[in-house]
Amino acid sequence: MRVLVPVKRVVDYNVKIRVKADQSGVDVTGAKMSMNPFDEIATEEAIRLKERGVASEIVAVSMGEAKCQETLRTALAMGADRAILVETTVELQPLAVAKLLKAIVEREQPGLVLMGKQAIDDDSNQTAQMLAGLLGWPQATFASRIEIADGAATVAREVDEGIETIRVRLPAVVSVDLRLNEPRYASLPNIMKAKKKPLDVLTPETLGVDPAPRLDYLRVEEPPKRKAGVKVGSVQELVAKLKSEAGVV
């Protein structure tokens, strides 16, 4: 079974985000970029499926500028077999990404699309659901455990009430959550080997997809700064402040 793993290049989660002076977006100038953490988990799970003999090939896919090749090389160093970059300078929104992935799925014919539940830059949590809808495939979101057998995937999903376990027939789209696994670090020999693994470059035009954005950003603002806390000397003073200043009592 071939597994397709979309991976996104995002600002590293350790970086403090800065908003541009004109409020047109996030300033990424000089910011450290890395693979979206949820996509790292999806890549790790695909590798484990291959190690268990369930998957035969892992194809990593990314979309965006040529620099996204760095993210794909990371996936190859972790253990993916080959990579595909859909190169474009257009800002890709979830629907465009889902349409591009649909075109790649039709080319590659994977038995499973394994992807992060969301990207930490826009937090949309839409692409997996849209892709499943466009393909007409079953979907399982927020996966914290995945077992594949007899042409189906049994997925434990993290929901508000706890853990929900469902079974979906393959091919299917599965999006992963944080507690699924702990991604491995790529070893130096594997990093060197990744440089020789195949990486194909396509364009949206090649795939017959119009990636033009459907939404316009009017303004991006930083959240309001929190006021500093104060210490109180007694319960009576606390109650008084809750009444007079906070207005919650």
N, C-alpha and C positions, 0 to 999 in steps of 0.2 A: 504494500500500500504506500502510495506517495502522499506525503504530508506537506501542505503549503503553509508557511509561517510568515505573515506580514510583520515587518519590524519598522519602527518609526524613529527618526533622528530627532531628539528633543533636547532642550536645555537640561543639563544634569540636575538631578533632584537636590544636590547640595548647594546649588548656586542660588543666591538671593536675586529674585526677579526685579528688574527695573523697568518702569514705564517710560516710553519716549516723551520728550519734552512737549511735543505737539499732541500727545495722547492718542496717536494713531495706532499704537500697538506696543508690544514688548520689545525692549532694546536687547538684542542678542549680540551686539558688537563685542567681540573678545570673550564671550561667554563660553564656558566649557560645554560641549555637546556630547551626548551619549545615547545609547539605545534606551528607549522607553522601558522602564522597569517591568511593566506587565508583559511586554513583548519578550524580554529576557526569560521570564518564567515560561512563556509559551514555547520558546526555542528550547529551553531545558527539557520540557516535557516531551517535545518531539524527539529529542535525542534519546531520552529514556525509552520511548516507544521503539526506537530503532534498536537500542541495546537489548530490549526484550524480544526482538525478532518480529514485532508487530508491524513496524514501518520498514520499508525498503529504501526509501529516498526522502531526503528533507530538502525542500526548496525554499530559500528565504527570499522575500520580496520587499522592496522599499520603493518609495515614491518621493520625488523632490529633486533638489539640485544634485550636481555631480558629487558633492561632498557626502551624500548619503551612501556612497560606496564604502566609506569608512565604517558605517554601521553594519553594512552587509558583510564586510570582512570580519567584523567581530562575531557575527552569527556563524560565519564559515569557520572561524577559529574555535568556536564552541563545539562545532560538530556538524553543521549543515553541509550538505554535499555540493550544492551550487546555488547561485543567486541570480536574481533578476532586478534590475533597476529601471523603473519608469521615470525617465529624466524629464523634468519640467521646472520652469521657474514660476509657474502659476501657483498661487496659494490654494492648496487642495483642501476642500471641505469634505465632511463625511460621505455625502452622497456621491461626489466625484470619485473618492477613494473606493467606495463600494462598487461603482461601475467599472473602474479600472481592474479591480480584483476579480470581478465577474468575467471580464475578458480574458484575464490570465488563467482563471480556473478552466475556462473553455479550451484554452490552448494546452494546459498542463494535465487536465483530467485527474486531479488529486482525489484520494478517498476521504481526506479530512482536511479542513482548514482550521488551524489552531492559532488563535490570536489573543492578544491582550484585551481585557474588557474595556479599556479606555486608555487614552494617552494623557500624560500628566501635564501637557501644555494647554489643551483646550477642554479636557475632561468631558468630551461630548458623550461617550458611551453610546454610539449610534452605528458605527461602521459594521460591526458583526451582525447586528439585527437587520440592517439594510441589505447586506450581502446575502444573508439567508433568504430574505424576501425576494430579491432579484433572481436568485438561483432556483427558488422553490424548494430549498433543502430544509430539513429539520435543523433546529438550533438548540444549543444548550449554553446558557450564559452563566457567568460568575462561578466557574468550575473550581472546586477545591479538591476533587479526586476524579480521576478518569480511568476507566477500565474498558478495554476493547476486546470483544470476543464474538464469534458467530455473526460477523457482519453488522454489529451494533456497538454503540458506545453507552456504557452506564456511567452517568455523570452525577456526582454529588454537588449540588448548587448551594451557594450561600445566599439565603433569603432572610427577610426581616425576622421571621419566626424561628430561624435556626438553619437546619440543613434539609434540603429537599433533594431526593434522588429520583432521577428520571432515566429512561432508556430511549435512545434515538437510533434509527436506522442510518447506516452509512450509505452514501456520503453525507456529511453533515458539517455544520459550522459550530465550533466550540470556542467560547471566549473564557479566559482563565482569570482567576482571582489570586490574591497575594499568598494564600496559604497552601497553594497547590504543591510547591516545591521550593528549594533553595538553589538558584542558578549557580553553576560551576564557574570557576575562573578559567580562562583560556591559558593553557601552558605555552611557554615560549616556542617549543617545536610546532605546536598546532598553529600558532600565530604565523610562523614562517610558511607552513604548508598552505595556510589560507590564501596566501598571495598567489598561489598557482592554481587554485580552484576556479572553475569557470564562473564568470559573471557577465551575463548578457545585459545589454542596454537597449531599452525600447523607448518609444514615445507615446503619448496619448493618441496622437494622430495614427500611429501604426496600429493601435488597438481599436481605433474607430470610436474614441470617446472624447466628448467635449468636456474639459475639466473646469470650465468657467465657473467662478463662485456664484452661488445663489443668494448669499447673504452679504450685507455690507456692514462693516463695523463703524458705528458712529463715533464712539469714544471709548477709550480704555483708561480706567482710573485705578489707583491703588486703594485698598481698603482703608477706611478711616483709622487713624492711630488710636490705640487704646489709652485711656487715661491711667495714670499711675495709681496703684492701690494705696490705701492708708491703713495704719494700725489703730485699733480702738482699745481703750483701757478697760472697758467693761461691757457686759451684755447690754446694760441699759443704754450705753452710748451707741452700741451697734444698732439696737432697735430704733433709737432716735434718728440715726443717719438713714436707716432704711425707710423711715417714715418721711423725713423732711427732705432728703437729698435724692434718694433713689426712687421714692414714691411707689414702692412695691409692697408696703405693709399698710 
